[in-house]
Amino acid sequence: MKTTALNHIHHQLGAKMVPFAGYEMPVSYEGVNSEHECVREHLGVFDVSHMGEFFVEGKQALELIQYITTNDASKLIDGQAQYTCMPNEKGGIVDDLIIYRFNAHKFLMVVNASNIEKDFNWVTKHNNFDAEVIDASDEYSLLAVQGPKAVEAMQSLAKIDLSEIKFYHFEVANFAGVEDVIISGTGYTGSGGFEIYFKNKHAEQIWSRVLEAGKPYGIKPIGLAARDTLRLEMGMCLYGNDIDETTSPIEAKLGWITKFTKDFINAEALKAEKEAGPQRKLIAFELTEKGIPRQGYAILNENGDPIGQVTSGTMSPSLKKAIGMGYVSAEYSKFGTPIQLQIRKKTVAGITVKPPFYKK
Protein backbone atom coordinates (compact mmCIF):
# COMPACT_ATOMS: atom_id res chain seq x y z
CA MET A 1 0.00 0.00 0.00
CA LYS A 2 1.04 3.56 -0.67
CA THR A 3 1.30 6.05 2.17
CA THR A 4 1.00 9.82 2.36
CA ALA A 5 3.85 11.99 3.66
CA LEU A 6 1.93 12.32 6.95
CA ASN A 7 1.28 8.60 7.50
CA HIS A 8 3.60 8.31 10.53
CA ILE A 9 1.88 11.30 12.18
CA HIS A 10 -1.53 9.65 11.84
CA HIS A 11 -0.12 6.57 13.56
CA GLN A 12 1.35 8.75 16.34
CA LEU A 13 -2.07 10.35 16.83
CA GLY A 14 -3.65 6.92 17.27
CA ALA A 15 -5.76 7.10 14.12
CA LYS A 16 -7.63 4.01 12.99
CA MET A 17 -5.94 3.26 9.66
CA VAL A 18 -7.60 1.42 6.76
CA PRO A 19 -6.75 0.57 3.13
CA PHE A 20 -8.41 3.07 0.80
CA ALA A 21 -7.77 3.51 -2.94
CA GLY A 22 -4.41 1.77 -2.62
CA TYR A 23 -3.31 3.95 0.32
CA GLU A 24 -3.22 3.43 4.07
CA MET A 25 -5.47 6.25 5.27
CA PRO A 26 -6.91 7.48 8.59
CA VAL A 27 -10.61 6.60 8.78
CA SER A 28 -11.09 8.18 12.24
CA TYR A 29 -9.17 9.53 15.22
CA GLU A 30 -11.68 9.85 18.06
CA GLY A 31 -14.95 8.89 16.37
CA VAL A 32 -16.96 9.85 13.32
CA ASN A 33 -19.72 11.78 15.12
CA SER A 34 -17.44 14.06 17.13
CA GLU A 35 -15.18 14.67 14.12
CA HIS A 36 -18.20 15.42 11.93
CA GLU A 37 -19.58 17.87 14.49
CA CYS A 38 -16.17 19.54 14.84
CA VAL A 39 -16.18 20.40 11.11
CA ARG A 40 -19.78 21.62 11.12
CA GLU A 41 -19.30 23.80 14.24
CA HIS A 42 -15.60 24.78 14.22
CA LEU A 43 -12.99 23.37 11.84
CA GLY A 44 -11.06 20.23 11.06
CA VAL A 45 -8.08 19.22 8.93
CA PHE A 46 -8.13 16.21 6.60
CA ASP A 47 -5.08 14.62 5.00
CA VAL A 48 -6.37 13.89 1.51
CA SER A 49 -2.96 13.60 -0.14
CA HIS A 50 -4.09 10.40 -1.86
CA MET A 51 -5.95 12.50 -4.46
CA GLY A 52 -4.39 12.75 -7.94
CA GLU A 53 -2.94 15.87 -9.57
CA PHE A 54 -2.35 16.18 -13.33
CA PHE A 55 -0.90 19.36 -14.79
CA VAL A 56 -2.01 20.09 -18.35
CA GLU A 57 0.24 22.57 -20.14
CA GLY A 58 0.73 23.85 -23.68
CA LYS A 59 -0.87 25.87 -26.48
CA GLN A 60 -3.90 23.55 -26.66
CA ALA A 61 -4.26 22.70 -22.97
CA LEU A 62 -7.75 24.20 -22.92
CA GLU A 63 -8.79 22.36 -26.10
CA LEU A 64 -7.79 19.01 -24.54
CA ILE A 65 -9.71 19.75 -21.34
CA GLN A 66 -12.75 20.88 -23.33
CA TYR A 67 -12.78 17.62 -25.29
CA ILE A 68 -12.41 15.24 -22.33
CA THR A 69 -14.72 17.00 -19.83
CA THR A 70 -18.42 17.88 -19.85
CA ASN A 71 -18.33 21.35 -18.27
CA ASP A 72 -17.27 24.45 -20.22
CA ALA A 73 -13.73 25.25 -19.11
CA SER A 74 -13.55 28.16 -21.58
CA LYS A 75 -15.61 30.14 -19.04
CA LEU A 76 -12.81 29.94 -16.46
CA ILE A 77 -10.63 32.93 -15.67
CA ASP A 78 -7.13 32.74 -14.15
CA GLY A 79 -7.40 31.69 -10.51
CA GLN A 80 -10.77 29.98 -10.91
CA ALA A 81 -11.74 26.32 -10.43
CA GLN A 82 -14.57 24.25 -11.86
CA TYR A 83 -16.31 20.99 -10.94
CA THR A 84 -16.70 18.69 -13.95
CA CYS A 85 -16.57 15.07 -15.06
CA MET A 86 -14.97 12.99 -17.80
CA PRO A 87 -17.55 10.97 -19.77
CA ASN A 88 -16.67 7.62 -21.29
CA GLU A 89 -17.82 6.46 -24.73
CA LYS A 90 -20.66 4.28 -23.37
CA GLY A 91 -22.71 6.88 -21.48
CA GLY A 92 -20.94 6.53 -18.11
CA ILE A 93 -18.39 8.56 -16.16
CA VAL A 94 -14.64 7.92 -16.11
CA ASP A 95 -14.28 10.21 -13.09
CA ASP A 96 -15.48 13.44 -11.53
CA LEU A 97 -12.84 16.06 -10.88
CA ILE A 98 -11.93 19.71 -10.33
CA ILE A 99 -10.16 21.80 -12.98
CA TYR A 100 -7.96 24.73 -11.92
CA ARG A 101 -6.94 27.43 -14.41
CA PHE A 102 -3.57 29.11 -13.77
CA ASN A 103 -3.44 30.76 -17.19
CA ALA A 104 -4.53 30.09 -20.76
CA HIS A 105 -1.84 27.41 -21.19
CA LYS A 106 -1.65 25.84 -17.72
CA PHE A 107 -4.36 23.89 -15.88
CA LEU A 108 -4.50 21.42 -13.00
CA MET A 109 -6.83 18.41 -12.90
CA VAL A 110 -7.53 16.99 -9.43
CA VAL A 111 -8.90 13.45 -9.70
CA ASN A 112 -10.03 10.70 -7.35
CA ALA A 113 -7.34 8.57 -5.76
CA SER A 114 -8.82 5.26 -6.89
CA ASN A 115 -8.80 6.44 -10.52
CA ILE A 116 -5.35 8.02 -10.90
CA GLU A 117 -3.86 5.44 -13.26
CA LYS A 118 -7.11 4.91 -15.19
CA ASP A 119 -7.64 8.67 -15.57
CA PHE A 120 -4.08 9.37 -16.69
CA ASN A 121 -4.30 6.64 -19.32
CA TRP A 122 -7.66 8.01 -20.48
CA VAL A 123 -6.41 11.59 -20.78
CA THR A 124 -3.21 10.63 -22.60
CA LYS A 125 -5.16 8.31 -24.94
CA HIS A 126 -7.29 11.29 -26.05
CA ASN A 127 -4.47 13.80 -26.10
CA ASN A 128 -4.35 14.58 -29.81
CA PHE A 129 -3.61 18.20 -28.99
CA ASP A 130 -0.55 20.39 -28.55
CA ALA A 131 -0.56 19.83 -24.79
CA GLU A 132 1.51 17.95 -22.24
CA VAL A 133 -0.08 16.01 -19.39
CA ILE A 134 2.09 15.52 -16.28
CA ASP A 135 1.07 13.18 -13.46
CA ALA A 136 2.37 14.94 -10.32
CA SER A 137 0.24 12.89 -7.91
CA ASP A 138 3.20 11.36 -6.05
CA GLU A 139 4.86 14.77 -5.59
CA TYR A 140 1.98 16.65 -3.97
CA SER A 141 0.28 16.58 -0.59
CA LEU A 142 -3.20 17.97 -0.02
CA LEU A 143 -4.82 19.16 3.21
CA ALA A 144 -8.48 20.12 3.46
CA VAL A 145 -9.03 22.68 6.22
CA GLN A 146 -12.81 22.72 6.51
CA GLY A 147 -15.32 24.45 8.74
CA PRO A 148 -16.85 27.87 9.50
CA LYS A 149 -13.74 29.01 11.44
CA ALA A 150 -11.29 28.18 8.62
CA VAL A 151 -10.68 31.72 7.31
CA GLU A 152 -10.22 33.24 10.76
CA ALA A 153 -8.03 30.40 12.03
CA MET A 154 -5.74 30.15 9.00
CA GLN A 155 -5.25 33.89 8.33
CA SER A 156 -2.16 34.08 10.57
CA LEU A 157 -0.42 31.55 8.27
CA ALA A 158 -1.13 33.37 5.00
CA LYS A 159 0.53 36.36 3.34
CA ILE A 160 -2.71 37.10 1.48
CA ASP A 161 -6.24 37.95 2.66
CA LEU A 162 -7.95 34.56 2.81
CA SER A 163 -11.40 36.16 3.06
CA GLU A 164 -10.93 37.39 -0.52
CA ILE A 165 -10.63 33.86 -1.95
CA LYS A 166 -14.12 33.26 -3.28
CA PHE A 167 -15.81 29.86 -3.55
CA TYR A 168 -14.18 27.84 -6.35
CA HIS A 169 -11.32 30.33 -6.73
CA PHE A 170 -7.69 29.94 -5.67
CA GLU A 171 -4.42 31.78 -5.08
CA VAL A 172 -0.80 30.65 -5.23
CA ALA A 173 0.92 32.21 -2.25
CA ASN A 174 3.14 31.83 0.81
CA PHE A 175 1.37 29.71 3.44
CA ALA A 176 2.81 28.55 6.76
CA GLY A 177 6.23 29.79 5.65
CA VAL A 178 6.17 27.82 2.38
CA GLU A 179 6.17 29.47 -1.05
CA ASP A 180 4.01 28.45 -4.03
CA VAL A 181 1.20 26.84 -2.04
CA ILE A 182 -2.12 26.51 -3.90
CA ILE A 183 -4.84 27.79 -1.55
CA SER A 184 -8.23 26.85 -2.97
CA GLY A 185 -11.71 27.86 -1.78
CA THR A 186 -13.05 24.36 -2.40
CA GLY A 187 -14.00 21.37 -0.26
CA TYR A 188 -16.19 18.31 0.11
CA THR A 189 -18.02 19.12 3.35
CA GLY A 190 -20.41 22.02 2.70
CA SER A 191 -19.02 23.90 5.71
CA GLY A 192 -16.58 26.20 3.93
CA GLY A 193 -12.80 26.32 4.13
CA PHE A 194 -9.84 25.57 1.91
CA GLU A 195 -7.96 22.83 0.13
CA ILE A 196 -4.21 23.41 0.27
CA TYR A 197 -1.76 21.84 -2.23
CA PHE A 198 2.01 21.73 -1.70
CA LYS A 199 5.07 19.55 -2.31
CA ASN A 200 5.47 16.51 -0.04
CA LYS A 201 8.65 17.83 1.61
CA HIS A 202 6.61 20.59 3.28
CA ALA A 203 3.87 18.29 4.62
CA GLU A 204 4.98 18.03 8.26
CA GLN A 205 5.68 21.75 8.56
CA ILE A 206 2.31 22.77 7.13
CA TRP A 207 0.36 20.12 9.06
CA SER A 208 1.87 21.16 12.41
CA ARG A 209 1.41 24.87 11.75
CA VAL A 210 -2.22 24.38 10.66
CA LEU A 211 -2.96 22.50 13.91
CA GLU A 212 -1.12 25.14 15.94
CA ALA A 213 -2.96 28.05 14.30
CA GLY A 214 -6.29 26.26 14.61
CA LYS A 215 -5.89 25.26 18.26
CA PRO A 216 -7.68 28.33 19.72
CA TYR A 217 -10.57 27.59 17.30
CA GLY A 218 -11.05 23.95 18.28
CA ILE A 219 -9.36 22.31 15.27
CA LYS A 220 -9.07 18.51 15.18
CA PRO A 221 -7.65 16.04 12.64
CA ILE A 222 -10.54 14.41 10.77
CA GLY A 223 -10.70 11.00 9.10
CA LEU A 224 -12.32 9.65 5.96
CA ALA A 225 -15.43 8.38 7.78
CA ALA A 226 -16.51 11.92 8.73
CA ARG A 227 -15.55 13.15 5.27
CA ASP A 228 -18.11 10.68 3.91
CA THR A 229 -20.93 11.65 6.30
CA LEU A 230 -20.27 15.36 5.69
CA ARG A 231 -20.43 15.02 1.90
CA LEU A 232 -23.51 12.83 2.06
CA GLU A 233 -25.39 15.39 4.16
CA MET A 234 -24.72 17.83 1.29
CA GLY A 235 -25.92 15.36 -1.36
CA MET A 236 -22.49 15.28 -3.04
CA CYS A 237 -21.69 12.28 -5.23
CA LEU A 238 -18.92 9.84 -4.32
CA TYR A 239 -17.23 8.11 -7.24
CA GLY A 240 -17.58 4.35 -6.96
CA ASN A 241 -20.86 4.69 -5.03
CA ASP A 242 -23.17 7.26 -6.64
CA ILE A 243 -21.40 7.62 -9.98
CA ASP A 244 -19.21 5.26 -11.99
CA GLU A 245 -18.53 3.90 -15.46
CA THR A 246 -22.18 2.81 -15.79
CA THR A 247 -23.95 5.98 -14.59
CA SER A 248 -24.48 8.94 -16.91
CA PRO A 249 -24.13 12.54 -15.73
CA ILE A 250 -27.73 13.10 -16.85
CA GLU A 251 -29.23 10.41 -14.61
CA ALA A 252 -26.84 11.42 -11.79
CA LYS A 253 -28.40 14.92 -11.92
CA LEU A 254 -25.10 16.38 -13.10
CA GLY A 255 -26.74 18.06 -16.08
CA TRP A 256 -25.60 21.38 -14.60
CA ILE A 257 -21.97 20.44 -15.37
CA THR A 258 -22.83 18.97 -18.78
CA LYS A 259 -22.71 21.77 -21.38
CA PHE A 260 -23.78 20.98 -24.94
CA THR A 261 -22.49 24.34 -26.21
CA LYS A 262 -19.22 22.56 -27.11
CA ASP A 263 -18.05 19.19 -28.41
CA PHE A 264 -16.80 16.55 -25.99
CA ILE A 265 -16.53 12.76 -25.80
CA ASN A 266 -19.95 11.10 -26.24
CA ALA A 267 -21.73 14.49 -26.28
CA GLU A 268 -24.31 13.46 -28.89
CA ALA A 269 -25.50 10.40 -26.96
CA LEU A 270 -25.70 12.33 -23.68
CA LYS A 271 -27.60 15.14 -25.38
CA ALA A 272 -30.09 12.62 -26.79
CA GLU A 273 -30.49 11.10 -23.31
CA LYS A 274 -31.17 14.52 -21.82
CA GLU A 275 -33.77 15.34 -24.48
CA ALA A 276 -35.53 11.97 -24.14
CA GLY A 277 -35.24 11.92 -20.36
CA PRO A 278 -33.21 9.27 -18.50
CA GLN A 279 -34.90 6.01 -17.54
CA ARG A 280 -33.58 6.25 -14.00
CA LYS A 281 -32.48 9.10 -11.77
CA LEU A 282 -30.38 9.60 -8.68
CA ILE A 283 -32.55 10.53 -5.70
CA ALA A 284 -31.97 11.70 -2.14
CA PHE A 285 -34.18 10.19 0.55
CA GLU A 286 -34.83 10.14 4.29
CA LEU A 287 -36.19 7.20 6.23
CA THR A 288 -39.37 7.84 8.21
CA GLU A 289 -39.04 4.61 10.17
CA LYS A 290 -36.13 3.18 12.14
CA GLY A 291 -33.29 1.76 10.04
CA ILE A 292 -29.99 2.67 8.40
CA PRO A 293 -29.65 2.62 4.61
CA ARG A 294 -26.57 0.91 3.16
CA GLN A 295 -25.13 0.66 -0.33
CA GLY A 296 -26.80 -2.14 -2.28
CA TYR A 297 -30.12 -2.21 -0.40
CA ALA A 298 -33.14 -2.51 -2.69
CA ILE A 299 -35.45 0.49 -3.03
CA LEU A 300 -39.13 -0.45 -3.38
CA ASN A 301 -42.29 1.46 -4.26
CA GLU A 302 -45.32 1.55 -1.93
CA ASN A 303 -46.53 -1.77 -3.34
CA GLY A 304 -43.23 -3.46 -2.53
CA ASP A 305 -42.02 -3.66 -6.14
CA PRO A 306 -38.26 -3.11 -6.71
CA ILE A 307 -37.60 0.28 -8.36
CA GLY A 308 -33.90 0.82 -7.68
CA GLN A 309 -30.95 0.52 -5.33
CA VAL A 310 -29.21 2.53 -2.59
CA THR A 311 -25.78 3.90 -3.54
CA SER A 312 -24.89 5.74 -0.29
CA GLY A 313 -26.48 5.82 3.16
CA THR A 314 -25.80 6.70 6.78
CA MET A 315 -27.26 7.96 10.03
CA SER A 316 -26.76 11.71 9.69
CA PRO A 317 -24.72 13.02 12.66
CA SER A 318 -26.07 16.57 12.17
CA LEU A 319 -29.72 15.69 11.59
CA LYS A 320 -30.01 12.54 13.73
CA LYS A 321 -31.97 10.82 10.97
CA ALA A 322 -31.23 8.15 8.38
CA ILE A 323 -30.41 9.58 4.94
CA GLY A 324 -29.27 8.16 1.63
CA MET A 325 -29.01 8.36 -2.12
CA GLY A 326 -29.78 5.87 -4.84
CA TYR A 327 -31.07 5.30 -8.36
CA VAL A 328 -34.75 4.68 -9.04
CA SER A 329 -36.95 4.46 -12.12
CA ALA A 330 -37.51 8.04 -13.29
CA GLU A 331 -41.23 8.06 -12.46
CA TYR A 332 -40.39 7.69 -8.75
CA SER A 333 -37.82 10.50 -8.63
CA LYS A 334 -40.13 13.41 -7.82
CA PHE A 335 -39.54 15.05 -4.42
CA GLY A 336 -42.01 13.81 -1.81
CA THR A 337 -42.47 10.35 -3.35
CA PRO A 338 -42.98 7.59 -0.69
CA ILE A 339 -40.51 4.71 -0.98
CA GLN A 340 -39.47 1.67 1.04
CA LEU A 341 -36.08 0.08 1.66
CA GLN A 342 -35.56 -3.66 1.93
CA ILE A 343 -33.38 -3.95 5.03
CA ARG A 344 -32.71 -7.65 5.50
CA LYS A 345 -36.12 -9.29 6.11
CA LYS A 346 -38.16 -6.16 6.73
CA THR A 347 -39.20 -3.09 4.76
CA VAL A 348 -38.64 0.40 6.13
CA ALA A 349 -40.57 3.46 4.92
CA GLY A 350 -38.95 6.59 3.54
CA ILE A 351 -39.55 9.59 1.31
CA THR A 352 -37.60 11.30 -1.48
CA VAL A 353 -36.33 14.78 -0.59
CA LYS A 354 -34.53 17.68 -2.23
CA PRO A 355 -30.80 17.76 -1.42
CA PRO A 356 -28.85 18.96 0.42
CA PHE A 357 -30.09 17.21 3.55
CA TYR A 358 -28.13 19.60 5.77
CA LYS A 359 -29.04 23.25 5.35
CA LYS A 360 -26.84 25.80 7.05
Secondary structure, 3 states (H helix, E strand, C coil): CECCCCHHHHHHCCCEEEEECCEEEEEECCCHHHHHHHHHHCCEEEECCCCEEEEEECCCHHHHHHHHCCCCHHHCCCCEEEEEEEECCCCCEEEEEEEEEEECCEEEEEECHHHHHHHHHHHHHCCCCCCEEEECCCCEEEEEEECCCHHHHHHHHECCCHHHCCCCEEEEEEECCEEEEEEECCCCCCCCEEEEEEEHHHHHHHHHHHHHHHHHHCCEECCHHHHHHHHHHCCCCCECCCECCCCCCCCCCCHHHCCCCCCCCCHHHHHHHHHHCCCEEEEEEEECCCCCCCCCCEEECCCCCEEEEEEEEEECCCCCCEEEEEEEEHHHCCCCCEEEEEECCEEEEEEEECCCCCCC
